[in-house]
């Protein structure tokens, strides 16, 4: 596994990166940095750990919104067939929901790793 040295809100981090994942990881770092700097620059919150949590929540909400909109668009373009007899009202688990949960779990794992054992960025 490759390691990348990145900066988020002026703080250096050495992150593990899978082979071929450089571009995606650097894009994620850029998004997190922008989200955290935006919260910091608003001036209401100064603690890095709180800024990190708010940024993570904002990004996760944004991702969830996009996937919900994509799912709605998919349903409009490809309406589901009528449910079989006796299955009405039983929700089906969809692949996009599972993918969202996996992505959120990965994001939380990265946040935990970045925060370290004491749960603080500093």
Order of alpha helices (4+ residues) and beta strands (2+ residues): beta-beta-alpha-alpha-alpha
